[in-house]
Amino acid sequence: MKTEKIEQEYERQLASLPPLIRLKIKQMEEREYAQELIIAWLLSQVQKIPGLPQDHAQRFLSRQANLIEEESDPDTSSELVLLIDELRALVADYDASQ
């Protein structure tokens, strides 16, 4: 429920921006998503290197999230950890499709 309200507020404020700025933000979001997919694919490929465990990329991402939580400001670290969790889910989805 809270996520829906945040999304609605984001869309409302986005609609109030000039068209060129809205377009640029949308393009940046699309580029970010494409980069996440590429990174997930690369991490998935790393797991196929002989001698590495099947969950190597997942463990790497978990370690990174733990480090960020330990060493960063809680306000900024939560967003980064969330992004890492999304990336872990993408890697898992890609691995499951193989």
Secondary structure by P-SEA (a helix, b strand, c coil): caaaaaaaaaaaaaaaccaaaaaaaaaaaaaaaaaaaaaaaaaaaaaaccccccaaaaaaaaaaaaaaaacccaaaaaaaaaaaaaaaaaaaaaaaac
